[in-house]
Amino acid sequence: MPDSKQFRKDAHRVLDLICDYFDNIESYPVKSPVKPGDILKQLPGMAPVTAESLDTILNDFKTIIFPGITHWQSPNFFAYFPANSSFPSLLAEMLTAALGTQCMKWETSPAAAELEEQMMHWLKQITGLPESWQGVIQDSASSATLVALLSAREKQSGYRINATGFNGEEKFRVYASTETHSSIEKGVKIAGLGMENLVKIETDEQYRMHPAALQKAIENDIQDGKKPVCVVATLGTTGATAIDPLNAIAQICQRYQVWLHVDAAYAGSALILPEFRDMIDGIGMVDSFVFNPHKWLFTNFDCSAYFVNDKEVLLQTLAILPEYLRTRTQGQVNDYCDWGVPLGRRFRALKLWFVLRSYGVQGLQETLRRHIILAKKLEEKIGRHSQFELLAPRTFNLLCFRWRPSDHVSPEKLNELNERLLHMINDTGKIYLTHTKLSGRFTLRMLIGQTNVEERHVDAAWELIQQQADSLESV
Ligand SMILES: Cc1ncc(COP(=O)(O)O)c(C=O)c1O
């Protein structure tokens, strides 16, 4: 194995490769064009018996791996929600990898635990979340939501399910809108609550949960002898970034004593902008809340911030203390392995610290506002175009639209045309968009929020979308 002298040389080579990558990122096809199995068939079936040189490995990285990469850090990436990185975050990731700490207990790296505590405090401050809350970094919003569902299940059952398991009689009900993210369904499955106990609540014309429908569903369930345990409200739905009316939902949860979890995976970052704080009106009645700095706060995947109103419920639900994990500081410090599912934990707070300090709150605010302005400008252009239509109101920086070449095309045909258009756009390799279905309509989703996206990228993307639509029309 290389000594540190050799490692220094190797690391410089890799660093050069990284910098070249960012310098040339716009020249690569944004969405990888490879076919299923293309990469696999180039990989040897067996691990090498003898050591290989870095030259050989890096060469294979360039020729085998690289073509199979979809470039999430490209400013021409407009798909899904972003998984943004930034140079400060990358630097911290290097240090995290070098330290290789396993941050399960305070003692296994006190600085990691205390930095995490303070970073969660900073995030609360800059987003306007309640001062009294406690926070922890999870790997993903999916994990955080699972933990919220487990906590709700345990609190509502008096911690009985943890102790004795389900007896088959319980009808614990979870409520979320029809626009909710699939991670809620997954959490319901894993928590053993049963998919038939996930009640999907209808939304209004702007894809926001209907509080009246929620109240009715809860009342019906109570009358049927079922037990409402948790409501999941979404701030920034995946389809259209709709904002569920939190205050109204929270009041219903209070009335019926139901746990309220907020999934703000994407839009939570927008809370650093005071002009969006009204979306957390009613936050004092919320039990748990998650948002992902790894989406729109320039912190490398993975980093999900999970906050709870009452940390004792979380600890009572998850904490386990085998002899080999007993420490002298037990109970005096935060042992974060008790705040989530995995025992082992990466040192994720470091990259958040680097990002928050390197950008400063103002720098983050400016970047988010820049993204929102770019989206607003494009929204106006789409709105003016006679052959395109917006399919949902823009809340932040997501545009939902479709091509509608004439008024005489059937809904089915429109869906088919827009699906073809999406593939044609993505197959150019110049940009990458994804889709959703809103009210049964195939919808092009364009999220303008990549770390380095500029007006020229958005303009070129819009040109390309129109060109591809024209060429589809002439087919
Ligand atoms: C609203 C919402 N919730 C949850 C998630 C899941 O996030 P994660 O990948 O961190 O589990 C997403 C992913 O995009 C999302 O849009």
The ligand as an ORCA input file, in Angstrom:
! r2SCAN-3c Opt
* xyz 0 1
  C     -40.972     15.618     -0.714
  C     -39.902     14.570     -0.613
  N     -39.806     13.845      0.500
  C     -38.863     12.897      0.648
  C     -37.951     12.649     -0.337
  C     -36.920     11.564     -0.133
  O     -35.693     12.133      0.109
  P     -34.416     11.204      0.438
  O     -33.825     10.831     -0.871
  O     -33.531     12.094      1.257
  O     -34.906     10.035      1.195
  C     -37.990     13.379     -1.530
  C     -37.028     13.139     -2.607
  O     -36.919     13.830     -3.565
  C     -39.013     14.350     -1.672
  O     -39.143     15.051     -2.802
*
